[in-house]
Every structure is written in C-alpha cells, then in structure tokens.
Amino acid sequence: MSERAKERGDTRAYWRANLRIMAGLLTIWFIGSYVLGIFFVEPLNTVRLGGFPMGFWVAHQGSIVLFVVLVLVYALMMDRLDRRYGVD
C-alpha cells in the first residue's frame, strides 16, 4: 500500500471515529435537553429540587450544565483520538 493510500485510510478512520463521538454526544444532548426537558416535563414536575419543579430545573439549568459537560467530554475524547492518530 502506498503512503498516500495509507494516509487517506487513516484520515477516513479518524473522521469516522470523530463522527461516532459527535453522534453519541449529540444523542445524549438530545435526550437531556429535549426528551427530559420537553416530553417528560410533567412527570419530572412531581419532584421538587430547591423549591422548584424538577422539570423546570432540567429544562433551564440542567440543559445548560449538560451542554458544558458535553463540550468538556468532547475536548477530552478528541485529545485522546488525536493522540491515537498522531495528529496532536
């Protein structure tokens, strides 16, 4: 296999791994923000957190906290992926 073909294969593998990471994190974000914050707000409102209904908390503060955590997780996972493929 030529060096160019090997490099192209590594690039495709790297991109596929990156897409898998993004798809997984976007799925978690969708579940945390939309499913819990919109579709299951009524059952969550039966629980109170700090005097507020849990559905309100999840829809407002929880989705923001989840987003920040997912950004940090993405950065850590991409650092690991970059090291594995030698692009760090």
C-alpha positions in Angstrom: 0.0 0.0 0.0 1.4 3.4 -0.9 2.0 6.1 1.7 -0.8 8.2 0.2 -3.3 5.4 0.4 -2.4 4.7 4.0 -2.7 8.3 4.9 -6.1 8.5 3.2 -7.3 5.4 5.1 -6.1 6.9 8.4 -7.9 10.1 7.6 -11.1 8.3 6.9 -10.8 6.2 10.1 -10.1 9.4 12.1 -13.1 11.1 10.6 -15.4 8.1 11.2 -14.2 8.0 14.9 -14.9 11.7 15.2 -18.4 11.3 13.8 -19.1 8.4 16.2 -18.1 10.6 19.1 -20.2 13.5 17.9 -23.2 11.3 17.2 -23.0 9.8 20.7 -22.7 13.2 22.4 -25.4 14.7 20.3 -27.7 11.8 21.3 -27.0 12.5 25.0 -27.7 16.2 24.4 -31.0 15.5 22.6 -32.2 13.1 25.4 -31.1 15.5 28.1 -32.5 18.7 26.6 -35.5 17.7 24.5 -36.7 14.4 25.8 -36.3 15.3 29.5 -36.9 19.0 29.2 -40.0 18.9 27.0 -41.6 15.5 26.6 -41.2 14.3 30.2 -41.6 17.7 32.0 -44.9 16.7 33.6 -43.6 13.5 35.4 -40.5 15.4 36.4 -42.5 18.2 37.9 -43.7 15.9 40.6 -40.2 16.0 42.1 -39.0 19.3 43.6 -35.4 20.4 43.6 -34.5 23.5 45.6 -38.2 24.5 45.8 -38.6 24.4 42.0 -40.2 21.6 40.0 -37.6 19.2 38.6 -39.0 19.7 35.0 -38.3 23.4 35.2 -34.8 22.8 36.5 -33.9 20.3 33.8 -35.3 22.5 31.0 -33.4 25.6 32.2 -30.3 25.0 34.2 -29.9 21.3 33.6 -29.7 21.6 29.8 -27.0 24.3 30.1 -25.0 22.3 32.6 -25.3 19.2 30.4 -24.1 21.2 27.3 -21.0 22.5 29.2 -20.2 19.0 30.4 -20.6 17.5 26.9 -18.2 20.2 25.5 -15.6 19.2 28.1 -16.1 15.5 27.4 -15.8 16.1 23.6 -12.5 18.0 24.1 -11.1 15.2 26.2 -12.2 12.5 23.8 -10.8 14.4 20.8 -7.4 14.8 22.6 -7.3 11.0 23.1 -8.3 10.5 19.4 -5.7 13.0 18.2 -3.0 11.2 20.1 -4.1 7.8 18.8 -3.9 9.0 15.1 -0.8 11.1 15.7 -2.4 14.5 14.9 -1.9 16.1 18.3 
